[in-house]
Amino acid sequence: MEESRLDRLEREISELKTKFKNDKPKKEKKPRAPSDYNTFMKNFISEQKTKLGTEYDHKAVFKAAAEQWSKKKQP
């Protein structure tokens, strides 16, 4: 019986995957320390969450945090 076109293409793709498979092991990444920006945003947002309670709006708080960070960084 003749092999269907779909079966033939699937077999070819499978062969190509094994042929071009990258056998190099991935390097283990070491976690980096958070930047000043990351630390500032984390603290600002958590303070606002506790301050605002149920009226907390992430989009508005994140925008305010970004504005505060910009002001803080200006000379």
PDB file of N, CA, C and O in Angstrom:
ATOM      1  N   MET A   1       0.836  -1.176   0.000  1.00  0.00           N
ATOM      2  CA  MET A   1       0.000   0.000   0.000  1.00  0.00           C
ATOM      3  C   MET A   1       0.885   1.247   0.000  1.00  0.00           C
ATOM      4  O   MET A   1       1.924   1.294   0.659  1.00  0.00           O
ATOM      5  N   GLU A   2       0.463   2.212  -0.726  1.00  0.00           N
ATOM      6  CA  GLU A   2       1.242   3.432  -0.866  1.00  0.00           C
ATOM      7  C   GLU A   2       1.117   4.298   0.394  1.00  0.00           C
ATOM      8  O   GLU A   2       0.038   4.468   0.962  1.00  0.00           O
ATOM      9  N   GLU A   3       2.260   4.828   0.797  1.00  0.00           N
ATOM     10  CA  GLU A   3       2.302   5.664   1.995  1.00  0.00           C
ATOM     11  C   GLU A   3       1.606   6.992   1.693  1.00  0.00           C
ATOM     12  O   GLU A   3       1.854   7.617   0.662  1.00  0.00           O
ATOM     13  N   SER A   4       0.733   7.408   2.610  1.00  0.00           N
ATOM     14  CA  SER A   4       0.029   8.661   2.372  1.00  0.00           C
ATOM     15  C   SER A   4       0.997   9.839   2.489  1.00  0.00           C
ATOM     16  O   SER A   4       2.040   9.746   3.136  1.00  0.00           O
ATOM     17  N   ARG A   5       0.637  10.910   1.869  1.00  0.00           N
ATOM     18  CA  ARG A   5       1.494  12.108   1.848  1.00  0.00           C
ATOM     19  C   ARG A   5       1.746  12.604   3.270  1.00  0.00           C
ATOM     20  O   ARG A   5       2.871  12.971   3.611  1.00  0.00           O
ATOM     21  N   LEU A   6       0.715  12.617   4.087  1.00  0.00           N
ATOM     22  CA  LEU A   6       0.834  13.091   5.465  1.00  0.00           C
ATOM     23  C   LEU A   6       1.782  12.212   6.277  1.00  0.00           C
ATOM     24  O   LEU A   6       2.620  12.721   7.021  1.00  0.00           O
ATOM     25  N   ASP A   7       1.651  10.897   6.133  1.00  0.00           N
ATOM     26  CA  ASP A   7       2.542   9.974   6.842  1.00  0.00           C
ATOM     27  C   ASP A   7       3.989  10.168   6.404  1.00  0.00           C
ATOM     28  O   ASP A   7       4.901  10.155   7.230  1.00  0.00           O
ATOM     29  N   ARG A   8       4.193  10.346   5.107  1.00  0.00           N
ATOM     30  CA  ARG A   8       5.539  10.548   4.584  1.00  0.00           C
ATOM     31  C   ARG A   8       6.142  11.852   5.133  1.00  0.00           C
ATOM     32  O   ARG A   8       7.306  11.871   5.533  1.00  0.00           O
ATOM     33  N   LEU A   9       5.366  12.925   5.153  1.00  0.00           N
ATOM     34  CA  LEU A   9       5.859  14.202   5.666  1.00  0.00           C
ATOM     35  C   LEU A   9       6.165  14.118   7.159  1.00  0.00           C
ATOM     36  O   LEU A   9       7.168  14.665   7.618  1.00  0.00           O
ATOM     37  N   GLU A  10       5.315  13.441   7.911  1.00  0.00           N
ATOM     38  CA  GLU A  10       5.567  13.276   9.341  1.00  0.00           C
ATOM     39  C   GLU A  10       6.856  12.501   9.591  1.00  0.00           C
ATOM     40  O   GLU A  10       7.627  12.838  10.489  1.00  0.00           O
ATOM     41  N   ARG A  11       7.084  11.464   8.794  1.00  0.00           N
ATOM     42  CA  ARG A  11       8.305  10.676   8.927  1.00  0.00           C
ATOM     43  C   ARG A  11       9.526  11.528   8.579  1.00  0.00           C
ATOM     44  O   ARG A  11      10.544  11.456   9.267  1.00  0.00           O
ATOM     45  N   GLU A  12       9.434  12.333   7.518  1.00  0.00           N
ATOM     46  CA  GLU A  12      10.548  13.197   7.127  1.00  0.00           C
ATOM     47  C   GLU A  12      10.851  14.237   8.205  1.00  0.00           C
ATOM     48  O   GLU A  12      12.016  14.513   8.495  1.00  0.00           O
ATOM     49  N   ILE A  13       9.835  14.798   8.780  1.00  0.00           N
ATOM     50  CA  ILE A  13      10.025  15.785   9.857  1.00  0.00           C
ATOM     51  C   ILE A  13      10.684  15.127  11.055  1.00  0.00           C
ATOM     52  O   ILE A  13      11.588  15.702  11.661  1.00  0.00           O
ATOM     53  N   SER A  14      10.246  13.946  11.395  1.00  0.00           N
ATOM     54  CA  SER A  14      10.836  13.220  12.507  1.00  0.00           C
ATOM     55  C   SER A  14      12.315  12.946  12.256  1.00  0.00           C
ATOM     56  O   SER A  14      13.141  13.102  13.155  1.00  0.00           O
ATOM     57  N   GLU A  15      12.643  12.539  11.042  1.00  0.00           N
ATOM     58  CA  GLU A  15      14.043  12.287  10.699  1.00  0.00           C
ATOM     59  C   GLU A  15      14.874  13.569  10.773  1.00  0.00           C
ATOM     60  O   GLU A  15      16.005  13.551  11.258  1.00  0.00           O
ATOM     61  N   LEU A  16      14.318  14.668  10.295  1.00  0.00           N
ATOM     62  CA  LEU A  16      15.036  15.941  10.351  1.00  0.00           C
ATOM     63  C   LEU A  16      15.261  16.396  11.787  1.00  0.00           C
ATOM     64  O   LEU A  16      16.320  16.927  12.121  1.00  0.00           O
ATOM     65  N   LYS A  17      14.264  16.186  12.627  1.00  0.00           N
ATOM     66  CA  LYS A  17      14.410  16.569  14.035  1.00  0.00           C
ATOM     67  C   LYS A  17      15.558  15.807  14.690  1.00  0.00           C
ATOM     68  O   LYS A  17      16.353  16.388  15.429  1.00  0.00           O
ATOM     69  N   THR A  18      15.641  14.519  14.422  1.00  0.00           N
ATOM     70  CA  THR A  18      16.717  13.740  15.022  1.00  0.00           C
ATOM     71  C   THR A  18      18.064  14.090  14.408  1.00  0.00           C
ATOM     72  O   THR A  18      19.088  14.037  15.088  1.00  0.00           O
ATOM     73  N   LYS A  19      18.073  14.446  13.130  1.00  0.00           N
ATOM     74  CA  LYS A  19      19.317  14.788  12.451  1.00  0.00           C
ATOM     75  C   LYS A  19      19.885  16.110  12.966  1.00  0.00           C
ATOM     76  O   LYS A  19      21.097  16.227  13.150  1.00  0.00           O
ATOM     77  N   PHE A  20      19.032  17.101  13.199  1.00  0.00           N
ATOM     78  CA  PHE A  20      19.486  18.427  13.596  1.00  0.00           C
ATOM     79  C   PHE A  20      19.344  18.692  15.086  1.00  0.00           C
ATOM     80  O   PHE A  20      19.501  19.825  15.539  1.00  0.00           O
ATOM     81  N   LYS A  21      19.054  17.665  15.832  1.00  0.00           N
ATOM     82  CA  LYS A  21      18.883  17.844  17.268  1.00  0.00           C
ATOM     83  C   LYS A  21      20.194  18.328  17.878  1.00  0.00           C
ATOM     84  O   LYS A  21      21.269  17.807  17.580  1.00  0.00           O
ATOM     85  N   ASN A  22      20.078  19.329  18.734  1.00  0.00           N
ATOM     86  CA  ASN A  22      21.256  19.898  19.391  1.00  0.00           C
ATOM     87  C   ASN A  22      21.591  19.030  20.593  1.00  0.00           C
ATOM     88  O   ASN A  22      20.825  18.964  21.554  1.00  0.00           O
ATOM     89  N   ASP A  23      22.728  18.371  20.536  1.00  0.00           N
ATOM     90  CA  ASP A  23      23.119  17.466  21.601  1.00  0.00           C
ATOM     91  C   ASP A  23      23.938  18.141  22.692  1.00  0.00           C
ATOM     92  O   ASP A  23      24.337  17.491  23.658  1.00  0.00           O
ATOM     93  N   LYS A  24      24.192  19.441  22.548  1.00  0.00           N
ATOM     94  CA  LYS A  24      24.978  20.144  23.560  1.00  0.00           C
ATOM     95  C   LYS A  24      24.144  20.300  24.829  1.00  0.00           C
ATOM     96  O   LYS A  24      22.972  20.673  24.767  1.00  0.00           O
ATOM     97  N   PRO A  25      24.747  20.015  25.965  1.00  0.00           N
ATOM     98  CA  PRO A  25      23.993  20.221  27.209  1.00  0.00           C
ATOM     99  C   PRO A  25      23.839  21.719  27.478  1.00  0.00           C
ATOM    100  O   PRO A  25      24.730  22.514  27.181  1.00  0.00           O
ATOM    101  N   LYS A  26      22.698  22.081  28.043  1.00  0.00           N
ATOM    102  CA  LYS A  26      22.449  23.482  28.342  1.00  0.00           C
ATOM    103  C   LYS A  26      23.252  23.895  29.559  1.00  0.00           C
ATOM    104  O   LYS A  26      23.420  23.132  30.511  1.00  0.00           O
ATOM    105  N   LYS A  27      23.743  25.124  29.501  1.00  0.00           N
ATOM    106  CA  LYS A  27      24.485  25.645  30.631  1.00  0.00           C
ATOM    107  C   LYS A  27      23.522  25.946  31.771  1.00  0.00           C
ATOM    108  O   LYS A  27      22.409  26.428  31.563  1.00  0.00           O
ATOM    109  N   GLU A  28      23.973  25.654  32.957  1.00  0.00           N
ATOM    110  CA  GLU A  28      23.152  25.936  34.126  1.00  0.00           C
ATOM    111  C   GLU A  28      23.280  27.418  34.443  1.00  0.00           C
ATOM    112  O   GLU A  28      24.387  27.925  34.619  1.00  0.00           O
ATOM    113  N   LYS A  29      22.160  28.109  34.516  1.00  0.00           N
ATOM    114  CA  LYS A  29      22.175  29.541  34.767  1.00  0.00           C
ATOM    115  C   LYS A  29      22.110  29.802  36.259  1.00  0.00           C
ATOM    116  O   LYS A  29      21.328  29.190  36.987  1.00  0.00           O
ATOM    117  N   LYS A  30      22.942  30.717  36.690  1.00  0.00           N
ATOM    118  CA  LYS A  30      22.924  31.117  38.086  1.00  0.00           C
ATOM    119  C   LYS A  30      21.977  32.290  38.232  1.00  0.00           C
ATOM    120  O   LYS A  30      22.023  33.222  37.429  1.00  0.00           O
ATOM    121  N   PRO A  31      21.126  32.265  39.234  1.00  0.00           N
ATOM    122  CA  PRO A  31      20.205  33.393  39.414  1.00  0.00           C
ATOM    123  C   PRO A  31      20.967  34.659  39.781  1.00  0.00           C
ATOM    124  O   PRO A  31      21.901  34.634  40.582  1.00  0.00           O
ATOM    125  N   ARG A  32      20.548  35.762  39.177  1.00  0.00           N
ATOM    126  CA  ARG A  32      21.193  37.036  39.451  1.00  0.00           C
ATOM    127  C   ARG A  32      20.500  37.726  40.614  1.00  0.00           C
ATOM    128  O   ARG A  32      19.331  37.476  40.908  1.00  0.00           O
ATOM    129  N   ALA A  33      21.247  38.590  41.256  1.00  0.00           N
ATOM    130  CA  ALA A  33      20.672  39.388  42.330  1.00  0.00           C
ATOM    131  C   ALA A  33      19.732  40.422  41.712  1.00  0.00           C
ATOM    132  O   ALA A  33      19.994  40.913  40.614  1.00  0.00           O
ATOM    133  N   PRO A  34      18.642  40.756  42.403  1.00  0.00           N
ATOM    134  CA  PRO A  34      17.724  41.754  41.845  1.00  0.00           C
ATOM    135  C   PRO A  34      18.401  43.122  41.741  1.00  0.00           C
ATOM    136  O   PRO A  34      19.213  43.499  42.586  1.00  0.00           O
ATOM    137  N   SER A  35      18.049  43.847  40.690  1.00  0.00           N
ATOM    138  CA  SER A  35      18.616  45.176  40.485  1.00  0.00           C
ATOM    139  C   SER A  35      17.939  46.159  41.450  1.00  0.00           C
ATOM    140  O   SER A  35      16.965  45.822  42.122  1.00  0.00           O
ATOM    141  N   ASP A  36      18.476  47.368  41.499  1.00  0.00           N
ATOM    142  CA  ASP A  36      17.864  48.401  42.336  1.00  0.00           C
ATOM    143  C   ASP A  36      16.428  48.663  41.900  1.00  0.00           C
ATOM    144  O   ASP A  36      15.547  48.865  42.736  1.00  0.00           O
ATOM    145  N   TYR A  37      16.195  48.659  40.586  1.00  0.00           N
ATOM    146  CA  TYR A  37      14.856  48.874  40.043  1.00  0.00           C
ATOM    147  C   TYR A  37      13.900  47.770  40.515  1.00  0.00           C
ATOM    148  O   TYR A  37      12.787  48.052  40.959  1.00  0.00           O
ATOM    149  N   ASN A  38      14.348  46.514  40.414  1.00  0.00           N
ATOM    150  CA  ASN A  38      13.507  45.390  40.847  1.00  0.00           C
ATOM    151  C   ASN A  38      13.140  45.510  42.316  1.00  0.00           C
ATOM    152  O   ASN A  38      11.987  45.303  42.696  1.00  0.00           O
ATOM    153  N   THR A  39      14.121  45.843  43.137  1.00  0.00           N
ATOM    154  CA  THR A  39      13.884  45.969  44.572  1.00  0.00           C
ATOM    155  C   THR A  39      12.927  47.120  44.859  1.00  0.00           C
ATOM    156  O   THR A  39      12.011  46.980  45.669  1.00  0.00           O
ATOM    157  N   PHE A  40      13.135  48.261  44.197  1.00  0.00           N
ATOM    158  CA  PHE A  40      12.262  49.420  44.389  1.00  0.00           C
ATOM    159  C   PHE A  40      10.821  49.085  44.010  1.00  0.00           C
ATOM    160  O   PHE A  40       9.894  49.368  44.769  1.00  0.00           O
ATOM    161  N   MET A  41      10.638  48.485  42.841  1.00  0.00           N
ATOM    162  CA  MET A  41       9.282  48.155  42.370  1.00  0.00           C
ATOM    163  C   MET A  41       8.600  47.168  43.314  1.00  0.00           C
ATOM    164  O   MET A  41       7.420  47.324  43.627  1.00  0.00           O
ATOM    165  N   LYS A  42       9.320  46.179  43.756  1.00  0.00           N
ATOM    166  CA  LYS A  42       8.745  45.179  44.656  1.00  0.00           C
ATOM    167  C   LYS A  42       8.270  45.837  45.946  1.00  0.00           C
ATOM    168  O   LYS A  42       7.153  45.598  46.404  1.00  0.00           O
ATOM    169  N   ASN A  43       9.128  46.666  46.524  1.00  0.00           N
ATOM    170  CA  ASN A  43       8.774  47.331  47.781  1.00  0.00           C
ATOM    171  C   ASN A  43       7.637  48.329  47.597  1.00  0.00           C
ATOM    172  O   ASN A  43       6.711  48.366  48.407  1.00  0.00           O
ATOM    173  N   PHE A  44       7.696  49.135  46.546  1.00  0.00           N
ATOM    174  CA  PHE A  44       6.662  50.147  46.300  1.00  0.00           C
ATOM    175  C   PHE A  44       5.304  49.496  46.102  1.00  0.00           C
ATOM    176  O   PHE A  44       4.311  49.928  46.688  1.00  0.00           O
ATOM    177  N   ILE A  45       5.261  48.465  45.284  1.00  0.00           N
ATOM    178  CA  ILE A  45       3.990  47.807  44.982  1.00  0.00           C
ATOM    179  C   ILE A  45       3.429  47.113  46.220  1.00  0.00           C
ATOM    180  O   ILE A  45       2.224  47.177  46.466  1.00  0.00           O
ATOM    181  N   SER A  46       4.274  46.457  46.996  1.00  0.00           N
ATOM    182  CA  SER A  46       3.765  45.791  48.202  1.00  0.00           C
ATOM    183  C   SER A  46       3.258  46.812  49.220  1.00  0.00           C
ATOM    184  O   SER A  46       2.266  46.558  49.904  1.00  0.00           O
ATOM    185  N   GLU A  47       3.930  47.969  49.329  1.00  0.00           N
ATOM    186  CA  GLU A  47       3.450  49.027  50.230  1.00  0.00           C
ATOM    187  C   GLU A  47       2.084  49.533  49.787  1.00  0.00           C
ATOM    188  O   GLU A  47       1.200  49.749  50.616  1.00  0.00           O
ATOM    189  N   GLN A  48       1.912  49.720  48.494  1.00  0.00           N
ATOM    190  CA  GLN A  48       0.649  50.222  47.967  1.00  0.00           C
ATOM    191  C   GLN A  48      -0.477  49.198  48.138  1.00  0.00           C
ATOM    192  O   GLN A  48      -1.624  49.566  48.388  1.00  0.00           O
ATOM    193  N   LYS A  49      -0.146  47.932  48.005  1.00  0.00           N
ATOM    194  CA  LYS A  49      -1.156  46.883  48.206  1.00  0.00           C
ATOM    195  C   LYS A  49      -1.717  46.943  49.617  1.00  0.00           C
ATOM    196  O   LYS A  49      -2.931  46.874  49.811  1.00  0.00           O
ATOM    197  N   THR A  50      -0.828  47.073  50.608  1.00  0.00           N
ATOM    198  CA  THR A  50      -1.298  47.121  51.997  1.00  0.00           C
ATOM    199  C   THR A  50      -1.994  48.444  52.278  1.00  0.00           C
ATOM    200  O   THR A  50      -2.961  48.477  53.039  1.00  0.00           O
ATOM    201  N   LYS A  51      -1.532  49.518  51.692  1.00  0.00           N
ATOM    202  CA  LYS A  51      -2.117  50.843  51.920  1.00  0.00           C
ATOM    203  C   LYS A  51      -3.514  50.952  51.300  1.00  0.00           C
ATOM    204  O   LYS A  51      -4.434  51.468  51.935  1.00  0.00           O
ATOM    205  N   LEU A  52      -3.674  50.471  50.069  1.00  0.00           N
ATOM    206  CA  LEU A  52      -4.933  50.636  49.345  1.00  0.00           C
ATOM    207  C   LEU A  52      -5.950  49.529  49.627  1.00  0.00           C
ATOM    208  O   LEU A  52      -7.154  49.743  49.480  1.00  0.00           O
ATOM    209  N   GLY A  53      -5.490  48.384  50.019  1.00  0.00           N
ATOM    210  CA  GLY A  53      -6.412  47.281  50.336  1.00  0.00           C
ATOM    211  C   GLY A  53      -7.221  46.844  49.128  1.00  0.00           C
ATOM    212  O   GLY A  53      -6.662  46.471  48.096  1.00  0.00           O
ATOM    213  N   THR A  54      -8.547  46.893  49.263  1.00  0.00           N
ATOM    214  CA  THR A  54      -9.419  46.402  48.188  1.00  0.00           C
ATOM    215  C   THR A  54      -9.478  47.350  46.995  1.00  0.00           C
ATOM    216  O   THR A  54      -9.923  46.950  45.919  1.00  0.00           O
ATOM    217  N   GLU A  55      -9.047  48.568  47.157  1.00  0.00           N
ATOM    218  CA  GLU A  55      -9.063  49.537  46.065  1.00  0.00           C
ATOM    219  C   GLU A  55      -7.766  49.488  45.237  1.00  0.00           C
ATOM    220  O   GLU A  55      -7.524  50.363  44.406  1.00  0.00           O
ATOM    221  N   TYR A  56      -6.954  48.481  45.467  1.00  0.00           N
ATOM    222  CA  TYR A  56      -5.688  48.324  44.767  1.00  0.00           C
ATOM    223  C   TYR A  56      -5.931  48.048  43.287  1.00  0.00           C
ATOM    224  O   TYR A  56      -6.660  47.120  42.935  1.00  0.00           O
ATOM    225  N   ASP A  57      -5.318  48.856  42.421  1.00  0.00           N
ATOM    226  CA  ASP A  57      -5.382  48.677  40.974  1.00  0.00           C
ATOM    227  C   ASP A  57      -3.944  48.545  40.482  1.00  0.00           C
ATOM    228  O   ASP A  57      -3.189  49.517  40.490  1.00  0.00           O
ATOM    229  N   HIS A  58      -3.570  47.350  40.058  1.00  0.00           N
ATOM    230  CA  HIS A  58      -2.174  47.073  39.704  1.00  0.00           C
ATOM    231  C   HIS A  58      -1.656  48.008  38.615  1.00  0.00           C
ATOM    232  O   HIS A  58      -0.529  48.496  38.697  1.00  0.00           O
ATOM    233  N   LYS A  59      -2.472  48.254  37.604  1.00  0.00           N
ATOM    234  CA  LYS A  59      -2.043  49.095  36.495  1.00  0.00           C
ATOM    235  C   LYS A  59      -1.701  50.504  36.979  1.00  0.00           C
ATOM    236  O   LYS A  59      -0.666  51.057  36.606  1.00  0.00           O
ATOM    237  N   ALA A  60      -2.560  51.079  37.801  1.00  0.00           N
ATOM    238  CA  ALA A  60      -2.334  52.431  38.315  1.00  0.00           C
ATOM    239  C   ALA A  60      -1.138  52.467  39.255  1.00  0.00           C
ATOM    240  O   ALA A  60      -0.333  53.396  39.205  1.00  0.00           O
ATOM    241  N   VAL A  61      -1.022  51.460  40.110  1.00  0.00           N
ATOM    242  CA  VAL A  61       0.090  51.417  41.062  1.00  0.00           C
ATOM    243  C   VAL A  61       1.410  51.222  40.324  1.00  0.00           C
ATOM    244  O   VAL A  61       2.410  51.846  40.679  1.00  0.00           O
ATOM    245  N   PHE A  62       1.428  50.383  39.321  1.00  0.00           N
ATOM    246  CA  PHE A  62       2.658  50.154  38.565  1.00  0.00           C
ATOM    247  C   PHE A  62       3.072  51.433  37.834  1.00  0.00           C
ATOM    248  O   PHE A  62       4.259  51.750  37.755  1.00  0.00           O
ATOM    249  N   LYS A  63       2.100  52.156  37.307  1.00  0.00           N
ATOM    250  CA  LYS A  63       2.390  53.419  36.632  1.00  0.00           C
ATOM    251  C   LYS A  63       2.974  54.417  37.627  1.00  0.00           C
ATOM    252  O   LYS A  63       3.954  55.097  37.321  1.00  0.00           O
ATOM    253  N   ALA A  64       2.380  54.509  38.811  1.00  0.00           N
ATOM    254  CA  ALA A  64       2.880  55.421  39.841  1.00  0.00           C
ATOM    255  C   ALA A  64       4.286  55.011  40.283  1.00  0.00           C
ATOM    256  O   ALA A  64       5.138  55.868  40.521  1.00  0.00           O
ATOM    257  N   ALA A  65       4.524  53.728  40.390  1.00  0.00           N
ATOM    258  CA  ALA A  65       5.846  53.241  40.787  1.00  0.00           C
ATOM    259  C   ALA A  65       6.893  53.617  39.742  1.00  0.00           C
ATOM    260  O   ALA A  65       8.003  54.025  40.086  1.00  0.00           O
ATOM    261  N   ALA A  66       6.539  53.482  38.476  1.00  0.00           N
ATOM    262  CA  ALA A  66       7.472  53.840  37.403  1.00  0.00           C
ATOM    263  C   ALA A  66       7.770  55.337  37.433  1.00  0.00           C
ATOM    264  O   ALA A  66       8.910  55.749  37.220  1.00  0.00           O
ATOM    265  N   GLU A  67       6.754  56.144  37.695  1.00  0.00           N
ATOM    266  CA  GLU A  67       6.965  57.592  37.791  1.00  0.00           C
ATOM    267  C   GLU A  67       7.865  57.929  38.978  1.00  0.00           C
ATOM    268  O   GLU A  67       8.756  58.770  38.862  1.00  0.00           O
ATOM    269  N   GLN A  68       7.638  57.283  40.106  1.00  0.00           N
ATOM    270  CA  GLN A  68       8.470  57.517  41.285  1.00  0.00           C
ATOM    271  C   GLN A  68       9.912  57.109  41.023  1.00  0.00           C
ATOM    272  O   GLN A  68      10.843  57.793  41.450  1.00  0.00           O
ATOM    273  N   TRP A  69      10.097  55.997  40.322  1.00  0.00           N
ATOM    274  CA  TRP A  69      11.444  55.543  40.004  1.00  0.00           C
ATOM    275  C   TRP A  69      12.150  56.563  39.108  1.00  0.00           C
ATOM    276  O   TRP A  69      13.333  56.848  39.293  1.00  0.00           O
ATOM    277  N   SER A  70      11.416  57.108  38.137  1.00  0.00           N
ATOM    278  CA  SER A  70      12.008  58.108  37.245  1.00  0.00           C
ATOM    279  C   SER A  70      12.426  59.359  38.027  1.00  0.00           C
ATOM    280  O   SER A  70      13.505  59.910  37.809  1.00  0.00           O
ATOM    281  N   LYS A  71      11.566  59.789  38.926  1.00  0.00           N
ATOM    282  CA  LYS A  71      11.895  60.959  39.752  1.00  0.00           C
ATOM    283  C   LYS A  71      13.104  60.679  40.636  1.00  0.00           C
ATOM    284  O   LYS A  71      13.966  61.540  40.808  1.00  0.00           O
ATOM    285  N   LYS A  72      13.162  59.502  41.185  1.00  0.00           N
ATOM    286  CA  LYS A  72      14.239  59.116  42.073  1.00  0.00           C
ATOM    287  C   LYS A  72      15.579  59.088  41.324  1.00  0.00           C
ATOM    288  O   LYS A  72      16.612  59.462  41.879  1.00  0.00           O
ATOM    289  N   LYS A  73      15.556  58.650  40.084  1.00  0.00           N
ATOM    290  CA  LYS A  73      16.776  58.494  39.302  1.00  0.00           C
ATOM    291  C   LYS A  73      17.270  59.797  38.674  1.00  0.00           C
ATOM    292  O   LYS A  73      18.420  59.869  38.242  1.00  0.00           O
ATOM    293  N   GLN A  74      16.426  60.822  38.616  1.00  0.00           N
ATOM    294  CA  GLN A  74      16.867  62.080  38.009  1.00  0.00           C
ATOM    295  C   GLN A  74      17.836  62.791  38.953  1.00  0.00           C
ATOM    296  O   GLN A  74      17.638  62.783  40.168  1.00  0.00           O
ATOM    297  N   PRO A  75      18.895  63.413  38.391  1.00  0.00           N
ATOM    298  CA  PRO A  75      19.903  64.079  39.233  1.00  0.00           C
ATOM    299  C   PRO A  75      19.384  65.348  39.874  1.00  0.00           C
ATOM    300  O   PRO A  75      20.117  66.014  40.607  1.00  0.00           O
TER     301      PRO A  75
END
